[in-house]
């Protein structure tokens, strides 16, 4: 038995997907892909700079320990 409270057109619009929904999903996927690309572009250089900072701190640590042990 058909739902008497809703006309069949409205009921069909709620129960079936339309091509507009597919277009929206593709658009959202494109935005999501672009956002992931931007995040990768940002995170990559930050990671490289972080690693370089660690190397510089380690080099300064070695330099300072050499000075301390030479005076003893």
N, C-alpha and C positions, 0 to 999 in steps of 0.2 A: 504494500500500500504506500502511496506517495505521501510525503509530508504535507499535510493540509495547511499548516501555518505559514509556509513559505511557497511562493510561486516557484515553479520548476527552474526558471532561469537563474534566480538568485541562489537556489539550492545547488545548482550545477556549478555556479561560480565559486562557491565555497568548497565544494568537494573535489573539483578537478583543477589541475594546474593549467595556467595559460601560457602563451608564448611570452607575455610580458614578464612573468616570473622568471623564465629562463634567461631573458635578456638582463634582468636585474642581477641574477646569480652570476652571470658572466662579468658584468660590470664590477660587482663586489669582488670577484676573484682577481680581476685586473688590478683593482685598488690594493688588494691584499698583497699581490705579487710585487707591486711597486713599493709598498711599505717595507716588505722584507728586503728588497734591494737597497733601499735607503738605509735601513738599519745595518745591513752588512757593510755598506760603504762607511758608515760611522764607526761601527765596532772594530773593524779591521785596523785602521790607523791608530785607534786608541790602544788596542792591544800591543801594537808594535812600539808605540811611545812608552807604554808601561814597561815593556821588557827592556828597552834601552835605559830607562830610569833605574831599574834594578841593577843593570850592569854597571852604570855610573856609580851608584851607591856602593856596590861591592868593590869597585876599583878604589874609591876613596877610603873604604874600610881597610883595604890592604895597605894603602899608602900610610894611613895613620898608624896601623899596627907596626909597620916597619920603623917609623920614627920613634915609637915608644920602646921597642926592643933594642934599638941601637944605643939609646942613652943608658940602658941598664948595665 
